[in-house]
Amino acid sequence: MEEQKNLNQTQNYGDKRADLAGPGVSTYEEVEKILPNDYEPLLPPLERMKALFAVKEYIEKNLCKELNLTMVQVPLIVTKESGVNDYLDRDGSRTPIEFDCGLGLDEPIKAQVVQAATKWKRMALKQFGCKPGEGILTDMRAVRKDYFLDHDHSAYVDQWDWERVITPEERNLNFLKDIVRKIWKVIYNAGKFAQENWPELKNPKYPDFPEEITFLHAEDILDMYPNLPRKQRETMILQKYPAVFIIGIGWTLKDGYPHEMRAADYDDWVTETVSEDGRPMHGLNGDILVWNPVTRRRHELSSMGIRVTKETLVKQLEITGQLDFLKLPYHQAILNDEIPLSIGGGIGQSRTYMYLLRTAHLGEVSVSVWPKVLKEICAKRNIHVLE
């Protein structure tokens, strides 16, 4: 019944092209329709902060343990000329904040606020001297000014950005899945840890966190729901499997569209692979998504993948028409084998707290700027954001 209701709702949404450029809803009228009407926060704000920082410490400690990572410092700003800033997708529509800095310099430094540390981390593996099987974990902060601000998208972004050196033999789907299972184990156990210490969070209104994560190719999901846009395909599949890793995000599927646009110069979405039943597939990357029982919506926690080689970097930039990027220092470092092969990703901190602490809005677990119209919509539904 719930599945059919969501299927009916999707018929009114736009075409697939409009659904490719990433996150966000589109209007506050739509936000007002989707926010829950029966929401009651399980913890008051101060107690929620205590739980949040306990969960933060738990996740950081156990990610380091499971993936053999070390916490390191991470930049808030980078130089424009380095090419290490993250453009989030392939069409360049989400641009970073730029400014000049360096008082007294004849030529000020052209700096950018990071949107994510995706490319910086791979360079940093060399800086920190990481060997195969070793990696780094960061407590990353970023600004993404070009997001539509709703209940789970903010201009202020906090992530556990991580990266680990791998060998050529580890560039395969089985290795990727093994890493995903370890990450999901940490998230699942963090939820149990929070419930043990704050029993209010174990509420019969919400189901238990799923212990297992299901792996599906983007191509499989398209076969299941060929006429639905990407977010609606995800909505449908998450009601069958409440925790999913979608493989191969970025490769153009048989309907002529990628599952979602993905930047061409970090994750490898072009490499040919084979499904478990022998069918040809593409991509060594993917996203962790869960069904959020509070918002009753799809909820993305992490984007990650095995990174490009010099060969797949060129191939992906050819596909996206961005070969001019190859002159930048980051891209030159890949082409000249100056930085190691790696796997990495970003786990949204506030997204994870929102999921584990059962809140309806990012603003209940992070402090950012929100439009007046959104705050008014939320207040009507007993959702009060931090300011």
C-alpha positions in Angstrom: 0.0 0.0 0.0 2.7 2.4 1.0 4.7 1.5 -2.1 1.8 2.1 -4.4 1.1 5.4 -2.8 4.7 6.5 -3.4 4.5 5.2 -7.0 1.4 7.3 -7.6 3.1 10.4 -6.2 6.0 10.0 -8.6 3.8 10.3 -11.7 3.5 14.1 -11.0 7.3 14.8 -11.0 9.4 16.1 -13.8 11.4 14.2 -16.4 14.6 12.3 -15.7 16.8 15.1 -16.9 15.6 17.4 -14.1 16.6 14.7 -11.6 20.2 14.3 -12.5 22.0 17.3 -10.9 22.0 16.0 -7.4 20.2 16.8 -4.2 17.4 19.0 -3.0 13.7 19.3 -3.6 12.7 22.3 -5.7 10.0 24.5 -4.0 9.0 25.2 -0.5 5.4 24.2 -1.4 6.8 20.7 -2.0 8.8 20.8 1.2 5.6 21.7 3.1 3.9 18.6 1.6 6.7 16.2 2.5 7.6 17.1 6.1 5.9 14.9 8.7 2.8 16.2 10.5 3.2 13.9 13.6 6.8 14.7 14.6 7.9 14.6 18.2 11.7 14.9 18.9 12.9 12.1 21.1 15.6 14.2 22.8 15.6 17.8 23.9 18.2 20.0 22.2 20.9 19.9 24.9 20.6 16.2 25.5 20.7 15.7 21.7 24.0 17.5 21.6 25.4 15.1 24.3 24.3 12.1 22.2 25.6 13.7 19.0 29.1 14.2 20.3 29.2 10.7 21.8 28.1 9.2 18.5 30.7 11.4 16.7 33.5 10.1 18.9 32.3 6.5 18.5 32.1 6.7 14.7 35.5 8.4 14.3 37.2 5.8 16.6 35.7 2.8 14.9 36.1 4.1 11.3 39.8 4.4 12.1 39.8 0.9 13.6 37.8 -0.8 10.8 39.5 0.8 7.8 43.0 1.4 9.4 42.8 5.2 9.2 44.4 8.0 11.1 42.7 11.3 11.9 44.4 14.2 10.2 43.8 17.9 9.7 41.9 19.0 6.6 41.7 22.4 4.7 38.8 24.7 4.8 40.3 26.7 1.9 42.4 25.7 -1.1 43.9 27.6 -4.0 41.9 27.8 -7.2 44.9 26.8 -9.3 45.5 23.5 -7.5 42.4 21.9 -9.0 41.7 20.0 -5.8 38.3 21.6 -5.0 35.2 19.4 -5.5 32.7 20.5 -8.1 30.3 17.9 -6.9 28.9 17.0 -10.4 30.0 17.1 -14.0 28.1 20.2 -15.2 29.9 22.8 -13.1 26.6 24.2 -11.8 27.6 24.2 -8.2 30.5 26.6 -7.9 32.7 27.2 -4.8 33.0 30.5 -3.0 36.1 32.4 -4.2 38.1 35.2 -2.6 41.5 36.9 -2.7 43.7 36.5 0.4 47.2 37.4 1.5 47.6 41.0 2.7 50.6 42.8 1.2 51.1 40.3 -1.7 51.6 41.8 -5.2 49.4 39.0 -6.5 46.9 37.9 -3.8 46.2 34.1 -3.5 43.1 33.1 -5.4 41.4 30.9 -2.7 38.3 28.9 -2.6 36.2 27.5 0.2 36.1 23.7 -0.2 32.9 22.0 -1.2 34.4 18.7 -0.2 37.9 17.3 0.4 37.6 14.6 -2.2 40.6 15.4 -4.3 42.7 16.9 -1.5 42.6 13.6 0.4 44.2 11.6 -2.4 47.0 14.2 -2.6 47.3 14.1 1.2 47.9 10.3 1.2 51.3 11.1 -0.3 51.9 14.0 2.0 51.3 11.7 5.0 53.3 8.8 3.6 50.5 6.3 3.7 51.2 2.8 2.4 48.8 0.3 0.9 46.2 -0.6 3.5 46.7 2.7 5.4 44.6 5.9 5.1 43.4 9.1 6.6 40.1 10.3 8.2 39.1 14.0 8.4 36.6 16.1 10.3 35.7 18.1 7.2 33.7 21.4 7.0 32.6 22.9 3.8 30.2 25.4 2.2 27.9 24.5 -0.7 26.2 27.8 -1.6 24.2 26.4 -4.6 22.0 23.9 -2.8 18.3 24.3 -2.4 17.9 24.5 1.4 15.4 21.9 2.7 15.1 19.5 5.6 18.2 17.5 4.6 20.3 19.9 2.5 22.3 22.7 4.0 24.8 25.3 2.7 27.0 24.2 5.6 28.4 20.7 5.2 30.2 18.5 7.7 31.6 15.2 6.6 33.9 12.4 7.6 36.0 12.5 4.5 38.3 9.5 4.3 40.8 8.0 1.9 42.9 4.8 1.9 45.8 3.6 -0.3 45.0 0.5 -2.3 46.9 -1.9 -4.6 46.0 -2.4 -8.3 44.6 -5.9 -7.4 42.1 -4.2 -5.0 40.5 -2.2 -7.8 37.4 -4.5 -8.0 33.8 -4.7 -6.8 34.4 -7.3 -4.1 36.9 -5.1 -2.4 34.6 -2.1 -2.7 31.7 -4.1 -1.1 34.0 -5.2 1.7 34.8 -1.6 2.6 31.1 -0.6 2.4 30.2 -3.4 4.8 32.8 -2.2 7.3 31.4 1.3 7.1 27.8 0.1 7.5 28.9 -2.0 10.5 30.2 1.2 12.2 27.1 3.2 11.4 24.8 0.4 12.6 26.7 -0.1 15.8 26.8 3.6 16.4 23.0 3.6 16.3 22.9 0.7 18.9 25.4 2.6 21.0 23.2 5.7 21.0 20.1 3.7 22.0 22.0 2.0 24.8 23.0 5.3 26.3 19.9 7.2 25.5 17.0 4.7 25.7 14.5 7.3 24.5 15.9 6.8 21.1 14.6 3.2 21.0 11.1 4.1 20.2 8.4 1.7 19.0 7.3 4.3 16.5 10.4 3.6 14.4 11.8 0.2 13.3 15.3 -1.0 14.3 18.2 0.0 12.2 18.8 -2.6 9.4 21.8 -4.8 10.3 22.6 -5.7 6.7 23.2 -3.5 3.6 21.9 -4.6 0.2 24.1 -4.1 -3.0 22.3 -3.1 -6.2 23.7 -1.7 -9.5 22.1 1.5 -10.8 21.4 -0.6 -13.9 19.4 -3.1 -11.9 17.3 -0.4 -10.3 16.6 1.2 -13.7 15.4 -2.3 -15.0 13.0 -2.5 -12.0 11.6 1.0 -12.5 12.4 2.1 -16.1 9.9 5.0 -16.2 10.7 6.7 -12.9 13.3 9.4 -12.3 16.3 8.5 -10.1 15.1 9.8 -6.7 11.8 8.0 -7.2 13.6 4.8 -8.1 15.5 5.1 -4.9 12.4 5.8 -2.9 10.8 2.6 -4.3 13.8 0.3 -3.7 14.4 1.6 -0.1 11.0 0.4 0.9 12.1 -3.1 0.0 15.6 -2.8 1.4 16.0 -0.1 4.0 19.8 0.2 3.6 21.2 0.1 0.1 24.5 0.7 -1.7 23.9 1.7 -5.3 26.8 0.8 -7.5 27.9 2.6 -10.7 26.7 6.1 -10.3 27.9 8.3 -13.2 27.8 5.8 -16.1 25.2 6.5 -18.7 22.5 3.8 -18.4 20.4 2.3 -21.2 17.7 5.1 -20.9 20.4 7.6 -22.0 20.9 9.1 -18.5 23.3 8.4 -15.7 21.7 7.4 -12.4 23.0 10.8 -11.2 25.7 13.0 -12.6 29.0 12.5 -10.9 32.3 14.4 -11.3 34.7 12.9 -13.8 38.0 13.3 -11.9 37.7 11.3 -8.6 35.4 8.2 -8.5 35.8 5.6 -11.2 32.4 5.1 -12.9 33.6 4.0 -16.3 35.5 0.7 -15.5 33.7 -2.4 -16.9 32.6 -4.9 -14.2 30.5 -8.0 -14.0 27.4 -8.5 -11.8 27.2 -11.5 -9.5 25.1 -13.3 -12.1 27.5 -12.6 -15.0 26.0 -9.5 -16.6 28.2 -6.6 -17.9 28.1 -3.5 -15.7 30.1 -0.4 -15.1 31.5 1.5 -12.2 33.6 1.0 -9.0 31.7 3.6 -6.9 28.4 4.2 -5.3 26.2 5.7 -2.6 24.9 4.5 0.8 21.2 5.3 1.1 18.7 4.4 3.9 15.0 4.7 4.4 14.4 7.4 7.0 11.4 6.4 9.1 11.1 9.9 10.6 10.8 11.8 7.3 9.5 8.7 5.5 11.9 9.5 2.6 15.1 8.4 1.0 18.1 9.5 3.0 21.7 9.6 1.5 24.5 9.0 4.0 27.6 8.5 1.9 29.1 8.8 -1.5 32.3 6.8 -2.1 34.3 4.8 -4.6 37.6 3.5 -5.9 39.3 6.4 -7.5 40.3 6.9 -11.1 43.5 5.7 -12.7 45.3 7.9 -15.2 43.6 5.9 -18.0 40.1 6.1 -16.5 40.6 9.8 -15.6 41.2 10.7 -19.3 38.3 8.5 -20.5 35.9 10.1 -18.1 37.0 13.6 -18.9 36.6 12.8 -22.6 33.0 11.7 -21.9 32.2 14.9 -19.9 34.1 17.3 -22.3 36.5 18.5 -19.6 39.9 17.5 -20.9 41.2 21.0 -20.1 41.3 19.9 -16.5 44.3 17.7 -17.2 46.6 20.7 -17.0 45.8 21.2 -13.3 48.3 20.0 -10.6 45.9 17.4 -9.2 45.2 15.9 -12.5 48.9 16.0 -13.5 49.7 14.2 -10.3 47.5 11.3 -11.4 48.8 11.3 -14.9 52.4 11.1 -13.7 51.8 8.5 -11.1 52.8 10.9 -8.3 50.0 10.0 -6.0 48.8 6.5 -5.0 45.8 4.5 -6.1 43.1 4.9 -3.5 39.5 4.3 -2.4 37.7 7.0 -0.5 34.5 8.7 0.3 32.5 11.2 2.4 30.0 10.3 5.1 27.7 13.1 6.0 28.0 13.8 9.7 24.7 15.7 10.2 22.9 13.4 7.9 24.1 10.5 10.0 23.2 12.2 13.3 19.8 13.0 11.8 19.3 9.3 11.0 20.6 7.8 14.2 19.1 10.4 16.6 15.7 10.3 14.8 15.4 14.0 13.9 13.3 15.4 11.1 15.6 18.2 10.0 19.4 18.8 9.6 18.9 22.0 11.6 18.2 20.0 14.7 21.7 18.5 14.7 23.7 21.3 13.1 23.8 25.1 13.1 23.5 26.9 9.7 21.4 29.5 7.9 17.9 28.7 6.9 15.3 30.7 4.9 12.5 32.3 6.9 9.9 30.4 4.9 11.5 27.0 5.7 11.7 27.8 9.5 8.0 28.8 9.5 7.0 25.6 7.7 9.1 23.6 10.2 7.7 25.3 13.3 4.2 24.4 12.3 5.3 20.8 12.4 7.1 21.0 15.8 10.5 21.1 14.1 12.7 23.8 15.6 16.1 24.3 14.0 19.2 25.5 15.9 20.5 29.0 15.1 
